[in-house]
Amino acid sequence: MAEIAEKRTSFKKSIQDNSRGDVLGKMLAKDGQITRSQLKEAEEIQKKTNVRTGKILQKLGYIDEDSIIKFLSRQLSIPIADFVEEKPDPGAIKFVPWELAKEHMVLPVRSDGKTLRLAMLDPTSMKAIELIGSHVKQTIKPLVIAEEALLTAFKTYYKISDEEHEELVKAGELDDKKDEAVEEIDMDKFDDIGGIISDASEEVEIEQEIEDEGQLYNSGDAAIIKLVNGILLKAIQQGASDIHIEPYEKSFQVRYRMDGSLFRAMNLPVTIKAALISRFKIMSNLNIAEKRRPQDGRIKLKLGKGKAVDFRVSVLPTLFGESIVARILDQSNLQIDMKKLGFTSAMLTRFMALIERPQGLILVTGPTGSGKTNTLYSGINILNKPDVKILTAEDPVEFNFAGINQVNVRPEVGLTFASALKAFLRQDPEIILVGEIRDMETAEIALKASMTGHMVFSTLHTNDCASTIGRLLDIGIKGYMVSSALTLVLAQRLLRRICANCKIEDKDITPQVLLDAGVAKEQVPKFTAFKGKGCPTCSGTGYKGRLGVFEMMEATQPIKEAITAQVQESALLKIAIKGGMLTLRMDALGKVREGTTTMEEVLKRTVLVKEALPAYLQNPDELTFEDGDLIIKEGNTDKNFYQLLQGGLLITKSGRIVGEISQPGEYFGEMSALMNQPRTATIKSKGKSIVKVFPGDKLKQTLESYPEIALNIIHSLITRLNDANKMLARVGERAPK
């Protein structure tokens, strides 16, 4: 009893010490979880919005909810509510009316008649504890609970409607506009881009009449500044990922890349070319006088107190002036919800299980612009918790995240991926992200780190999972090291998503197109594809947004053994498919069936690899026979057909040798499957031989769908017929006349 009383006294003392003003904020600041200036900023917003201080601090990115909950539990010596382990008692719910629970954001959990255990969003609220205590006439024992768990419990135990639940979710949200300062750019000023271009052109022409020194000095003119801001803001508004500013001999154009495809956004007068390029270079802190060499820079555009967008700028000298490409790095558009990236539920479940292992190597592969960075950030963001140390080396750092230590690689000063990795190992991390494995030194350190208790994430520029292993072996890494360290290889592409507003069935796709794309013949009649017909929502393109298609190769035991043996990429791919891996084309066709992308996108972004054939052709059984072993018996009715891989075979009929099969790759035994008749000959092994066995009931389908295999079978058949004719001719010549 003394211990309980002491805990209660401690709880009340912690609250009473901070009784004036916001209790939680002051407790967090006192403990060093946030700074005084951060608390002051949150308090100012709280006065205007009436949103809880804890929620404001989370929204500003100063602390996460999990840290607040654990802090309160530790500081106030109260448990964390876990409704999985201990479900609320429906009888206790009746003690607190819904309106009172809603007002103070609490939920009764259990009561013994004297003490009520109460889950609270803010257990520092003495007002709520006293009011509910006097209402139920019991002693209140608080528990701290996460907001999402509390709102879900409201819906379950108080039976509130979806609309009321949604209102509660929105009630805790900050209105971004309320806390934006006066430096916010008025977007309406940039609606008339054509007028801004005309103003810039006229201003430059006037300057040229006065100044003969060229256009360089016009980069500070108000019209040019306004035009450059307009180009940047229009790209953000339209959801572009890149801005291309391209000078030609008689034209000067701006193109935006949206959903992976470029389209022309505006034509600019050639007269403003130099002034506009100089303005971009000034904003990017580049040398405006240097026009002979490529330069890289960065622009930070503030759109208000609550939002800033970065642009990664590349300047390249071309025949008719400098070309500029600006990659838009808008963190608000970064999709880090794995469920929305395009993973199937089974693939996502497996991916989550693999990245949560204590050590290993996760490789994400694909060409530039295939979404590798997004997938990596999504993965490490899931693992980003207060008790986990995460270090990243990137070139450059595109987005910054709270709780993750990010390093910008700078080779010019000796800070390479390899040197950063070496330093990381002395920083005691659990998780390491390496932007890209480019050389043997980086690869070796990454692999060794993954084998010594670290989870390492990285990327490679390869086309698929099998070629990723080949690349590591090519740069000099031993097969046994790769197999020991590797956990997962994920290849990916981004496909445009069909606009949901104008999606219709695509009736123009012929059965032949489906067959050529890799759809099985039996699935063609019931295969339905969709497309977007074009509408104002998608600017007439039929597409809105993008989704990923993935090829996920887990390092299972058969895969590890194949990597150690350094088998060919084609053989590794076969083993992976046999283990259940979907190729990029297979996953993409699944997205077509779901109606999320088009067949046009699938054919454009993925390829049907030779190995992506039905399982019975990719992974047939391989049998080894000794000299004289029986393979096919005359008169049997089995229908399998075979392919010789190694050694030789004897063909006998009625006990007499009538032929041999000695050419590797030659097919035999197909006639019984084709004619549906018993075997007409016996085939035995001549010495040691290895053959592949294929199911005879699939032979007709194979001949119809795979011409190359059909041609080989026919060639084998003709070869045997010719050999039989020659043998008969020799027998005829020896026969007595």
Beta strands, then each sheet from edge to edge (+ up, - down):
strand 1: 106-111
strand 2: 115-120
strand 3: 139-144
strand 4: 242-247
strand 5: 252-258
strand 6: 261-268
strand 7: 295-304
strand 8: 307-318
strand 9: 321-329
strand 10: 360-365
strand 11: 390-394
strand 12: 405-408
strand 13: 431-434
strand 14: 455-460
strand 15: 486-498
strand 16: 503-505
strand 17: 530-532
strand 18: 543-554
strand 19: 621-625
strand 20: 630-632
strand 21: 641-653
strand 22: 656-661
strand 23: 667-668
strand 24: 682-694
sheet 1: 1+ 2- 3-
sheet 2: 6+ 5- 4+ 9- 8+ 7-
sheet 3: 12+ 11+ 13+ 14+ 10+ 15+ 18-
sheet 4: 16+ 17-
sheet 5: 19+ 24- 20+
sheet 6: 19+ 24- 21+ 22-
sheet 7: 19+ 24- 21+ 23-
end
